[in-house]
Amino acid sequence: RPPPPAPAVDESKYKLSGIMKDPDGKYVAVLDSRVVYEGYYINGATVEKIESDRITLDVNGQKVVRRLF
């Protein structure tokens, strides 16, 4: 029997409100009112990638992409 599917990730709990570049030229994001960098862990998710218009999170092995606006 296949394993049961992983529970769906509640993406609405990750609120992306901004993305900017830090003085070194790396993207940083404002997620849930906190400034996060790639590799940060927040609210059960690891920040995998920050791009100019989106952030990719890893939540228990599931990819969650939050776009700006």
C-alpha positions as CSV (number, residue, x, y, z in Angstrom):
1,R,0.0,0.0,0.0
2,P,1.3,3.5,-0.8
3,P,2.0,5.7,2.1
4,P,-0.8,8.2,3.0
5,P,-0.4,11.6,1.3
6,A,1.3,14.2,3.4
7,P,-1.1,16.7,4.8
8,A,-1.6,19.8,2.7
9,V,0.4,22.7,3.7
10,D,-1.6,25.7,4.8
11,E,0.2,28.2,2.6
12,S,-1.9,31.1,3.9
13,K,0.0,31.1,7.2
14,Y,3.1,32.3,5.3
15,K,2.6,36.0,4.6
16,L,5.2,37.5,2.2
17,S,5.1,41.3,2.5
18,G,8.4,42.3,0.9
19,I,11.6,41.4,-0.9
20,M,14.7,43.6,-1.1
21,K,18.5,43.3,-1.5
22,D,20.8,43.7,1.4
23,P,24.0,45.7,1.1
24,D,25.9,42.6,-0.2
25,G,23.4,42.1,-3.0
26,K,21.6,39.1,-1.5
27,Y,17.9,39.0,-1.5
28,V,16.1,39.1,1.9
29,A,12.4,38.7,2.4
30,V,9.9,39.9,4.9
31,L,7.9,36.9,5.9
32,D,5.3,37.0,8.7
33,S,6.7,40.5,9.6
34,R,10.3,39.1,10.1
35,V,13.3,39.6,7.9
36,V,14.6,36.2,6.6
37,Y,17.5,35.1,4.5
38,E,17.9,31.8,2.6
39,G,18.5,29.0,5.0
40,Y,16.4,30.6,7.8
41,Y,13.8,28.5,9.6
42,I,10.5,30.2,10.4
43,N,7.1,28.8,11.5
44,G,8.0,25.2,10.5
45,A,9.4,26.1,7.1
46,T,13.0,26.5,5.8
47,V,13.6,29.4,3.4
48,E,15.1,27.7,0.4
49,K,15.3,30.4,-2.1
50,I,14.6,34.1,-2.4
51,E,14.2,35.7,-5.8
52,S,13.2,39.2,-6.9
53,D,9.4,38.4,-6.9
54,R,9.0,35.2,-4.9
55,I,10.2,33.0,-2.0
56,T,10.4,29.2,-2.0
57,L,9.9,27.5,1.3
58,D,10.4,23.8,2.3
59,V,7.7,22.7,4.6
60,N,8.3,19.0,5.6
61,G,9.7,18.3,2.2
62,Q,6.9,20.1,0.3
63,K,7.8,23.1,-1.8
64,V,5.7,26.2,-1.1
65,V,6.2,29.2,-3.4
66,R,4.8,32.6,-2.2
67,R,4.8,35.4,-4.7
68,L,4.8,39.0,-4.0
69,F,1.4,40.5,-4.7
